[in-house]
Amino acid sequence: MAAETLAASGRPGFATAVVLTLGMAATVGSALAFEHIGGYIPCALCLLQRQPYYYGIPIAAIAAVNAAIGGPKWLTRALIGVVGLMMIVGAGMGVFHSGVEWHFWEGPATCSTSVNGVTQDAGNLLNDLNAVKGPSCTDAALRVLGLSFAGWNVIASLILAAIAIRGVRARG
């Protein structure tokens, strides 16, 4: 009902842009909470999957501001469309990562946990200690209802993409 009221008030796309902004912030915020509060260290693919959110949040926020100030409707729709494409890319990244976790295909070389040899030079010891490598991308740190973080990212990304697509197609 609130979305209908906002659309009827002459701000088409505003509700969609706000929902996208908050939804993406909640999703990536959850990932950051699992990392910083829960202690789950993200792998290279986990970090990569956050990129569409980091870029999408400001774009959706700009779409909301544009709609709120009565800016061009085409711009709001275009920005929401870009966010939708980012979420589709994010879902694809999650599918790829899930496939790596289920050993359907190999992950990138950056996902290996091969340990470098211990340095023989004490001067490089601190540099070696600071070069923390994340865990392997092939092992899910946690599964909830059978899905890893990557699997849940696919679901969140597809829901957000569907919201964006619906927002682009909406009349008004």
C-alpha positions in Angstrom: 0.0 0.0 0.0 2.8 2.4 0.8 4.4 1.8 -2.6 1.1 2.5 -4.3 0.7 5.7 -2.3 4.2 6.8 -3.3 3.7 6.0 -7.0 0.3 7.8 -6.9 1.9 10.9 -5.3 3.9 11.6 -8.5 7.1 9.8 -7.5 7.2 6.8 -9.7 10.2 4.6 -9.0 10.9 6.1 -5.6 9.5 3.1 -3.6 11.3 0.6 -5.8 14.6 2.5 -5.5 14.3 2.7 -1.7 13.4 -1.0 -1.4 16.4 -1.9 -3.6 18.8 0.4 -1.6 17.6 -1.1 1.8 17.6 -4.7 0.4 21.1 -4.5 -0.9 22.4 -2.7 2.2 20.8 -5.5 4.4 22.3 -8.2 2.2 25.8 -6.9 2.2 25.5 -5.8 5.8 24.6 -9.3 6.8 27.7 -10.6 5.0 29.8 -8.0 6.8 28.2 -8.9 10.1 29.0 -12.6 9.6 32.6 -11.5 8.8 33.2 -9.0 11.6 30.9 -10.2 14.3 30.6 -13.9 13.5 34.2 -14.4 12.6 33.6 -16.0 9.2 36.6 -15.0 7.0 35.4 -14.5 3.4 37.2 -16.2 0.5 38.2 -14.4 -2.7 34.9 -15.3 -4.4 32.9 -14.1 -1.4 34.6 -10.8 -1.6 34.0 -10.6 -5.3 30.3 -11.2 -4.9 30.0 -8.1 -2.7 31.0 -5.8 -5.6 27.5 -5.5 -7.2 26.1 -4.5 -3.9 28.8 -1.9 -3.2 28.2 -0.3 -6.6 24.5 -0.9 -6.7 23.6 0.8 -3.3 24.7 4.3 -4.4 23.1 3.9 -7.8 19.8 2.9 -6.2 20.1 5.7 -3.7 20.6 8.2 -6.6 17.5 6.7 -8.3 15.5 7.3 -5.1 16.8 10.9 -4.8 16.0 11.5 -8.5 12.5 10.2 -8.1 12.0 12.2 -4.8 12.9 15.5 -6.3 10.8 14.8 -9.4 13.7 14.3 -11.8 13.3 12.6 -15.2 11.4 9.4 -15.0 13.6 7.8 -17.6 16.6 8.4 -15.4 15.0 6.7 -12.4 14.1 3.8 -14.6 17.5 3.6 -16.2 19.3 3.6 -12.8 16.9 0.9 -11.4 17.6 -1.1 -14.6 21.4 -0.8 -14.0 20.8 -2.1 -10.5 18.8 -5.0 -11.8 21.6 -5.9 -14.2 24.1 -5.7 -11.3 21.9 -8.1 -9.3 21.7 -10.5 -12.2 25.5 -10.5 -12.4 25.6 -11.0 -8.7 23.4 -14.0 -9.0 25.6 -15.4 -11.7 28.7 -14.9 -9.5 26.8 -16.7 -6.7 26.0 -19.6 -9.0 29.6 -19.9 -10.0 30.8 -19.8 -6.4 28.2 -22.4 -5.4 29.4 -24.7 -8.3 32.9 -24.3 -7.0 31.8 -25.3 -3.5 29.9 -28.3 -4.8 33.0 -29.2 -6.9 31.1 -29.0 -10.2 34.0 -26.9 -11.6 37.3 -25.5 -10.6 37.5 -22.1 -9.0 40.1 -19.4 -9.9 43.7 -19.8 -8.7 43.1 -17.0 -6.1 40.9 -19.5 -4.2 43.6 -21.9 -3.4 44.9 -22.3 0.2 48.3 -23.3 -0.8 50.7 -22.1 1.8 53.7 -20.2 0.8 57.0 -21.3 2.2 58.1 -19.7 5.4 60.5 -16.9 4.7 64.1 -17.4 5.7 64.6 -13.6 6.0 63.5 -12.2 9.3 63.0 -8.8 7.6 60.2 -10.3 5.4 58.5 -12.1 8.3 56.1 -9.2 9.1 55.3 -8.9 5.4 54.5 -12.6 5.3 52.3 -12.3 8.4 50.4 -9.3 7.0 49.6 -11.2 3.7 46.6 -13.0 5.1 44.9 -15.2 2.6 41.3 -16.1 2.9 40.0 -19.6 3.1 39.5 -21.9 0.1 36.5 -21.1 -2.1 35.8 -24.8 -2.4 34.6 -25.3 1.2 31.5 -23.6 2.5 32.1 -22.0 5.9 28.4 -22.6 6.9 25.3 -24.1 5.3 21.8 -23.0 6.4 19.0 -25.1 5.0 21.5 -26.7 2.6 22.7 -23.4 1.1 26.0 -21.7 1.7 26.5 -18.0 1.8 27.0 -18.1 -2.0 23.7 -19.9 -2.4 21.8 -17.4 -0.3 23.4 -14.6 -2.3 21.9 -16.1 -5.5 18.4 -16.0 -3.9 18.9 -12.5 -2.6 20.3 -11.2 -5.9 17.4 -12.8 -7.9 14.8 -11.3 -5.6 16.4 -7.8 -5.9 16.7 -8.2 -9.6 13.0 -9.1 -9.8 12.1 -6.0 -7.8 14.2 -3.9 -10.1 12.8 -5.4 -13.3 9.2 -4.9 -11.9 10.2 -1.3 -11.1 11.5 -0.7 -14.6 8.4 -2.1 -16.2 5.9 -0.2 -13.9 3.8 2.5 -15.5 3.9 6.0 -14.2 
